[in-house]
Amino acid sequence: MKKIKFQVVTLFPELIQSYLKDALLSKAITSGVLCVDVTDLRPFSDTKYKSVDDTVFGGGDGMLFKYKPLASALNSVHIFKKGNSDKKVVYLSPQGKPWNSSLAKEWSKSEEIILVCGRYAGVDQRFIHHFVDEEVSIGDYVLSGGELGALVMIESISRFIPGVLGDQASAAIDSFEDGLLEAPQFTKPQSEDGFTVPAVLVSGNHQKISEWQKKCAILTTLKKRPDLLARRKDINWPELQDFYKKMNPEEKTLLGLDGLLDTENK
């Protein structure tokens, strides 16, 4: 059975540990599919008051994590070999590469991922230079620390590990897995507040349902995230336009697709 180990180095271990009690990850950890160890950075301080940060040379706003506590913490959990393809040392940073589903799937093949959570103004660049394989950002915004980013990475990677999800096929049809957003979905009852589930979804014709879902996934992506389609060469736009024209007005409204292709020159 495939197993992956996460090591999280943080000044606030309780933030990570509390989330790991979530049903999905907790079950995976209990069953041995995942291993998540959390290392508190503070015990690696060499100061009387266990501080791990200091002011920035040259001036600047905020405090910076010092090199030595970070290096000591990392050496306590990792036999150091930068560039090991099976083991990654990752620093969560606004300057890192954007995190996405493709990277989560690729990194799920790793043996071990060590996530270093910064705080305050960041970390000493010497630590990044000497230890870090990858810098990762979960979005173009700034948070108080890397803990939320680490949890995002752990959960998104874990979804690709067999045994984590109740139905592994779920990961294959999630949004972004094929470069598209998921088509809208519905549950019982069939009619609710004047809105009725599209007839094809209750037809029992699995081929037509699959075709409807694929086309609606493209339309939904075009509506909400057109940037994801910018480089797609595999979409038959005339066929999609014809599909859209045949949708009744109520269905277009329900799916939030009103006027989407009415003036598009695809």
NORPE-V51673 format. One record per residue. N is the residue number from 1. RES is the residue in one small letter. D_FIRST is the distance of its C-alpha to the first C-alpha in whole Angstrom. Layout:
{{N;RES;D_FIRST} {N;RES;D_FIRST}}
This chain:
{{1;m;0} {2;k;4} {3;k;6} {4;i;10} {5;k;13} {6;f;16} {7;q;20} {8;v;23} {9;v;26} {10;t;29} {11;l;32} {12;f;31} {13;p;28} {14;e;29} {15;l;29} {16;i;25} {17;q;25} {18;s;26} {19;y;24} {20;l;21} {21;k;23} {22;d;22} {23;a;20} {24;l;18} {25;l;17} {26;s;18} {27;k;15} {28;a;12} {29;i;13} {30;t;14} {31;s;11} {32;g;9} {33;v;8} {34;l;11} {35;c;13} {36;v;17} {37;d;20} {38;v;23} {39;t;26} {40;d;29} {41;l;32} {42;r;35} {43;p;35} {44;f;35} {45;s;38} {46;d;41} {47;t;44} {48;k;45} {49;y;44} {50;k;41} {51;s;41} {52;v;39} {53;d;41} {54;d;44} {55;t;47} {56;v;46} {57;f;49} {58;g;51} {59;g;51} {60;g;49} {61;d;47} {62;g;45} {63;m;43} {64;l;41} {65;f;38} {66;k;39} {67;y;37} {68;k;37} {69;p;35} {70;l;32} {71;a;32} {72;s;32} {73;a;29} {74;l;27} {75;n;28} {76;s;27} {77;v;23} {78;h;23} {79;i;24} {80;f;26} {81;k;25} {82;k;26} {83;g;25} {84;n;22} {85;s;20} {86;d;16} {87;k;18} {88;k;21} {89;v;23} {90;v;25} {91;y;28} {92;l;29} {93;s;32} {94;p;34} {95;q;35} {96;g;31} {97;k;30} {98;p;30} {99;w;26} {100;n;25} {101;s;22} {102;s;22} {103;l;21} {104;a;19} {105;k;17} {106;e;17} {107;w;16} {108;s;13} {109;k;12} {110;s;14} {111;e;12} {112;e;15} {113;i;18} {114;i;21} {115;l;23} {116;v;27} {117;c;29} {118;g;33} {119;r;36} {120;y;39} {121;a;40} {122;g;37} {123;v;36} {124;d;38} {125;q;38} {126;r;38} {127;f;34} {128;i;33} {129;h;35} {130;h;33} {131;f;30} {132;v;28} {133;d;26} {134;e;27} {135;e;29} {136;v;28} {137;s;30} {138;i;29} {139;g;32} {140;d;36} {141;y;37} {142;v;37} {143;l;36} {144;s;37} {145;g;33} {146;g;30} {147;e;28} {148;l;28} {149;g;27} {150;a;24} {151;l;23} {152;v;23} {153;m;21} {154;i;18} {155;e;18} {156;s;19} {157;i;16} {158;s;14} {159;r;15} {160;f;13} {161;i;9} {162;p;8} {163;g;9} {164;v;11} {165;l;14} {166;g;15} {167;d;16} {168;q;14} {169;a;17} {170;s;19} {171;a;18} {172;a;19} {173;i;22} {174;d;23} {175;s;26} {176;f;26} {177;e;23} {178;d;25} {179;g;28} {180;l;30} {181;l;30} {182;e;29} {183;a;32} {184;p;33} {185;q;32} {186;f;34} {187;t;34} {188;k;36} {189;p;39} {190;q;40} {191;s;43} {192;e;44} {193;d;47} {194;g;48} {195;f;45} {196;t;43} {197;v;40} {198;p;40} {199;a;41} {200;v;39} {201;l;36} {202;v;37} {203;s;38} {204;g;36} {205;n;36} {206;h;32} {207;q;33} {208;k;36} {209;i;34} {210;s;31} {211;e;34} {212;w;36} {213;q;32} {214;k;32} {215;k;36} {216;c;36} {217;a;33} {218;i;35} {219;l;38} {220;t;36} {221;t;35} {222;l;38} {223;k;40} {224;k;38} {225;r;36} {226;p;38} {227;d;37} {228;l;34} {229;l;36} {230;a;38} {231;r;36} {232;r;35} {233;k;37} {234;d;35} {235;i;37} {236;n;40} {237;w;42} {238;p;45} {239;e;43} {240;l;41} {241;q;45} {242;d;46} {243;f;43} {244;y;44} {245;k;48} {246;k;47} {247;m;45} {248;n;48} {249;p;49} {250;e;47} {251;e;44} {252;k;44} {253;t;46} {254;l;43} {255;l;40} {256;g;42} {257;l;43} {258;d;47} {259;g;49} {260;l;45} {261;l;47} {262;d;50} {263;t;51} {264;e;49} {265;n;49} {266;k;46}}
